[in-house]
């Protein structure tokens, strides 16, 4: 499945709630999300109207590694 081209940082943060991620702080235009599922994990997401594909791909890769799942499976579940 292809990654969506027009997803905002806020939308991605909302989609990651199903994995326990909550916004723990925001500095400028970046949000820090934290989950306690399967150990503590932090990710930083830019709060932009449209995330670049490389940025989105990197964030999803990081989440997939933390949850020990294939990135393509994660993408199918989220989108």
C-alpha positions as CSV (number, residue, x, y, z in Angstrom):
1,X,0.0,0.0,0.0
2,X,1.3,3.5,-0.9
3,X,1.7,6.1,1.8
4,X,-0.9,9.0,1.7
5,X,0.5,12.2,0.2
6,X,-1.6,14.7,2.1
7,X,-1.5,13.7,5.8
8,X,-0.8,16.3,8.5
9,X,1.1,15.8,11.7
10,X,-2.0,16.2,13.8
11,X,-3.8,13.5,11.7
12,X,-0.9,11.1,12.1
13,X,-0.8,11.7,15.9
14,X,-4.5,10.8,16.0
15,X,-4.0,7.6,14.0
16,X,-1.2,6.5,16.3
17,X,-3.4,6.7,19.3
18,X,-4.5,3.2,18.7
19,X,-0.9,2.2,19.6
20,X,-1.0,4.1,22.8
21,X,0.8,7.3,21.6
22,X,-0.2,10.5,23.3
23,X,1.2,14.0,22.8
24,X,3.5,14.6,25.8
25,X,4.8,18.0,24.8
26,X,5.1,20.4,21.9
27,X,8.0,22.7,21.2
28,X,7.5,25.1,18.4
29,X,6.1,23.1,15.4
30,X,7.1,19.7,16.7
31,X,5.1,17.3,18.8
32,X,6.6,14.6,21.0
33,X,4.5,11.5,21.3
34,X,5.1,8.8,23.9
35,X,3.7,5.3,24.3
36,X,4.0,2.8,27.2
37,X,2.9,-0.2,25.2
38,X,5.7,-2.8,24.9
39,X,8.1,-0.4,26.7
40,X,8.4,3.3,26.6
41,X,8.9,4.8,23.2
42,X,9.1,8.4,22.0
43,X,8.7,9.8,18.5
44,X,8.8,13.4,17.2
45,X,6.3,14.5,14.6
46,X,6.3,17.9,12.9
47,X,3.0,19.7,13.2
48,X,2.8,20.6,9.5
49,X,-0.2,20.7,7.2
50,X,1.4,18.1,5.0
51,X,4.2,15.7,6.0
52,X,6.9,14.9,3.4
53,X,6.9,11.3,2.3
54,X,10.4,10.7,3.6
55,X,9.5,12.1,7.1
56,X,6.3,10.0,7.2
57,X,8.1,6.9,6.1
58,X,10.8,7.4,8.7
59,X,8.3,7.9,11.5
60,X,6.3,4.7,10.5
61,X,9.6,2.7,10.3
62,X,10.5,3.8,13.8
63,X,7.0,2.8,15.2
64,X,7.2,-0.6,13.3
65,X,10.6,-1.4,14.8
66,X,9.4,-0.6,18.3
67,X,6.3,-2.9,18.0
68,X,8.4,-5.5,16.2
69,X,6.2,-5.6,13.2
70,X,6.6,-5.2,9.4
71,X,6.3,-1.7,8.2
72,X,3.9,-2.7,5.5
73,X,1.6,-4.3,8.0
74,X,1.6,-1.2,10.1
75,X,0.7,0.9,7.1
76,X,-2.2,-1.4,6.3
77,X,-3.5,-1.2,9.9
78,X,-3.3,2.6,10.1
79,X,-4.5,3.6,6.7
